[in-house]
Amino acid sequence: MGIVRTSPRTTDSVLPGLALVAGGVAVAMVVSWLQPSVSALTVAVLLGAVVANVVTLPRSVTPGVKLAGRRLLRLGVVLLGLKLVFQDVLKLGYEILLLAVVAVVVTFVVTRWLGRVLGVSEGLSLLIATGFSICGASAVAAMNSVREQDEDDVAKALGLVTLFGTVAMFSLPALFPLTGLTPAQYGVWAGGSVHEVAQVVAAAGPVTGALAIAVAVKLTRVVLLAPMLAAVSFAERLKYPASGQRPPLVPLFVLGFLAMAAIRATGLLPDVVLSAATFVDNVLLAAGMFALGTAVRLRSLIRSGPAVLLLGLLSTTVIVVLVLTGTVLIG
């Protein structure tokens, strides 16, 4: 077999789009650096949406933007595994670990059911259920890589997870004095219910003694991304006849995610390598988020009707109330 070479024309075709994405990522990273409580991923999604809704993008950027929204995003999900510290997760104790698992599974299942009741499309409710139960925009994008949905549905899911994650980020600290929770319990509540990792940091940061446990609980939810994707991939596989085109039992990027988590667990990687990998991962995920953000159409989101917005609200309410109740019961 000969070596497959990329033609100059193919390379040139992705450059305009990648240049646009790189500009968006640069702005998102700077904003996040200036304001650490704001996730670069959230900023990237918003920038992509603003650009797409304010400016008419030329067709020349399409190949590069698609490359960022698929391949670069999957590479980002793979490197996300290096952020998992299993030792910190295991220190939480079986009761908190069980609460995190129950919260993810119940929120996912209930959101899918509510989607059917409200008449929301099956594909959109799947993306919303995944993003709201596990880790926000990254989970939405990862699920879309396993079971590709209409771009409009992806955009709506990203918009909803950003909107309601931000609402939860500000609401939980305001409600904390009324709950009677200790700082450690509040950390469990924030980490178990807020959507994005950066939003968890922002929600737990104002409460002294809550941040470390909040991040550990949040990472417990992130760990569940891999089995969730594998389960959906397996379900999709059953839909195809044995002789037909079937998706892999476990997507390759999910295996990569698990491999990176296993490498991190060995403790062999020096801090400088982990820091560099974290930076690269943030860049790759931000690139993917910007690309997905360009598919957001505000008019379409508004036209989606109250059912979709209600689903986002109810899904957020389910996980917030469920985790709060579980935290109180654990004591």
N, C-alpha and C positions, 0 to 999 in steps of 0.2 A: 504494500500500500504506500502511496506517495504522501508527502507532507501537504496538508491542505493549507493554502496560503490565502490570506484575506486580500482581496483586490484593492488597489488604491481607491477605486470608486466606492467600494463598500465602506472603507475607513472614512473617506470624506463625508459619506452620507450621515454618519452618526456624530460627526464633530460639532455641527451647529447645535444640535440638541444637547449634547454633553456640555458644551460651553454654557448654554443657558442654565442647565442644572447646576454646574459648578458655581456660577454666579449666585444662584439661589442658596446653595449650601453655604457659601462663604458668608453671606448676609445672616443666615440662620445661626451659624456658629458664633459670629461676632455678637449677635443679640443675646445668645445664651451665655456667652462669656461675660458680658456686661451685666446680665441679670440671671444669675445661676438658677433661680427658682423657675425660670421659664425653659421648657424643654426645646432643644434645637429641632427635634422632630415635629413638635407642634408648630413652631415658627415656620419650618420648611413646608408643612402642609398648607398653612395659611398663605405663605408667599406664593406657592404654586397656584392656589385658588385665586388670589388677587391678580396675578399675572394673566391667568387664563380668562378672567372675567372683565379685565380692564383693557387688555390688548388682544388683538386678533393675531394669534401666533401663526407664522408661515408654516407650510407643510414640510419645509426642509428640516424643522426641528423634531418632527415626529419619530424618526428612527432612533435618534439618540435618547429622547425622552423615554421611549419604550424600553430601551436597553437598561436605563437606570431604574425603571419601575419594575423590572423583572429580574435580570441577572444580578445587578448590583445589590438589589434589595435582598435577594436570596443569600448572597455572600454575607450581607450584614446580619441576617438571621443566624447563619452559621457561627459567626464570631460572637454573637450574643451569648453563646454557651460559655465563653471565657469569663463572663461576668458573674456566673453562678458560683457561689461558695457553699458547697454542700455541708461543710462543717458548721457554718452559721445557721443553716436551715435546720440541721439535726438538733442543735442546741435549744431550739424553741420548745421541744417536748412534744409528745405524741398528741396531746389534746389540741394544741394550737395548730399542729400540722393537719390533724383531722378536720379542724374547723376550716382551714384554708381549702382543703380538698372538697369538702361538702359545699362550701360557698361557690367554688368554681362550677361544680357539677350541677348544683341546684339552679344557679343563675343561668347557666347555659340551657338547661332543659326547660325551665320556666319561660325564658325569653323566646325560645323556639315556639313554645305553646302559645304564648301571648301573641306572637307574630301571626300565627294561624287564626287566632280569635279576632284579631284586629284587621285581618285581610292584607297584611304585609307580605310581599313576595317571599317565597321560600329561601331564595338566594340571599336576599337582603337581610332577612331575619337570622340566617346562619352567620353572616359577617358581624352583625350587631351582637349576637350572642357570644361570639368568640372574643371580640374586642372588649366588651363590657365585663366578661367573666375572667379574662386572663391578663392581658397587658396592653390594652388600647390599640393604637394605630399599628404597631408592629404585628400584633396578633391578627388584625384585620388583613394586613398585607400578606402575612404568611398563609392564612387560610385561603386567600384568593389564589395563591400559588399552587395550592393543592386542588382546589375546586374553583376554577376561574369563573368569575361572574361578570355581568355587564359592567362596563366602566362607570355608568351612572350609579349603579348600586354600590360600587366600591367608594365612589365619591361621597355618597350619602352617609355610608357607615363611618367614614373618616370624619366627616363633618359632625356627626352625632357624638362620636366618642371624644372628640376634642371639646365640643360644647359642654356635654354633661360631666366630663372629667374635670373641666375647669370649674364648673358649678360646685362639684363635690370638694374640690381642692380648697375653695374658700368657705364652704358651708361647714365642714367638719371642725375646723378650729373655732369657728364662732359658736358651734353647738357644744363643744367640749365642756365648758363650765357647767352646763345644764345636765350633763350625763352622770356625773358622780364617778367617772372612771379615774383610775390612777394614770399617771403618765405612761406606764408600761402597757396598761390595757388600751389606752388611746392609741398607742403605736400599733397594736394588733388590729384595732378598728380601722385605722387609716391605711395600713399596709394591706389589709384584707378586702378593702372595698373601693379605694380610689383606682382609677384606670391606668394611667401612665406612671412609670417609675419616677420621672421628674415631678409629676404632680403629687406623688406620695411624699417625696422629699419636701416639697413646698407645704403640704398639709401637715406633716409631722414636725417640721423644723421649729415652728413657734412654741411647741410644748417641750420644755426641757426634760430629757430622759426618754423621749418617745422615738427619736429618729432611727436609732440602730435597729430596734426590734421591728419598726415599721418596714424598713428596707428588707430585713430578713424574711418577714411574712410575705412581702411583695414578691421576692425572688422565689418563694415557695409556689406562688401562683404561676410564675414564669416557667418553672420546671414542668408544669403540667401542659405547657404548650405542645411539647413533642408528642406525648400520648394522645392528646386531643387531635392533632393533625393526622397521626397515624390511624386513629379510629375512623375519621372521616374518609381518609384515603382508602381504607379497607372497605368501608360501606360503598364508596364509589366503584371500587373494583368488582363488587358483587353484582353491580348493575349491568356489567358487560358480559356477553357470552364468552366462553372459554376460548373460542377461536378469534375473537375480535380484539380490537386495540384496548388494552387494559392499563390503567395507571399503575405505577409501582405500589407494592404493598406498603412500603414506607418511603416517602420521597427522599431523594438523595440529600437535599439540604437539611432535612430533619436528622438524618444520620450524622451529617456534619456537625449539627448543633450538639448532639449527644456526645460526639467525639471530642469536641472542644470542651464541653463540661467535664468529661472524664480526664482530659489533660490538665485542666485547672485543678481538679481534685487531687492530683498527684503532688501538688506543691512544688513541682520542679521548675516552674517558670518564674524567673526573677521579676521583681516589681516593675523594672524598666520595660520589660517585654509586655507585661500586662497593661501598663499605661499606654504604650504605643498601640497595642491591639484595641484598647478601648477607644482611643482617638479615631483609628481607622474605621472601627465599627460604627461610631457615631456619624462619621462622614458618609459611609455607605448607606446607612439607614436614612440619614437626612436626604441623600440623593434620591432614594426610593420614595420617600415621603413627598418630596417636592414634585417628583414625576406624577405620583398619584394625585397630588393636589391640583395639578393642571387639568385633571378630569372633572374637578368639582365645578358644577354649574349652579350658581345661586338660584337662578330662576327655576331650575329643575328641583332643587332642594325645597324651595317654597311650594312648588306645585305638588310635591310628594304628599302633601296633606297632613292633617293633624294626627293620623294614625301612626305614621313613622315617628313623629316627635313624641307622641304618647308612649310608644314602645321604648324609646330611649329613656324617657323619664321613669317608666315603670321598672325597666331593667336595672337602672341605677338605684332605685328605691329598694328593690328586692335584695341586692347584694349589701347595701348599706345597713338595712334593718336586720338582715340575717346575721351579718358579722357582729353587729352591735349586740344582738340577743345572745349569740354564742359566746361572745366575750364576757358578758355579764354572768352567764350561767357557769362558765369555767371558773370565774372569780379570781 
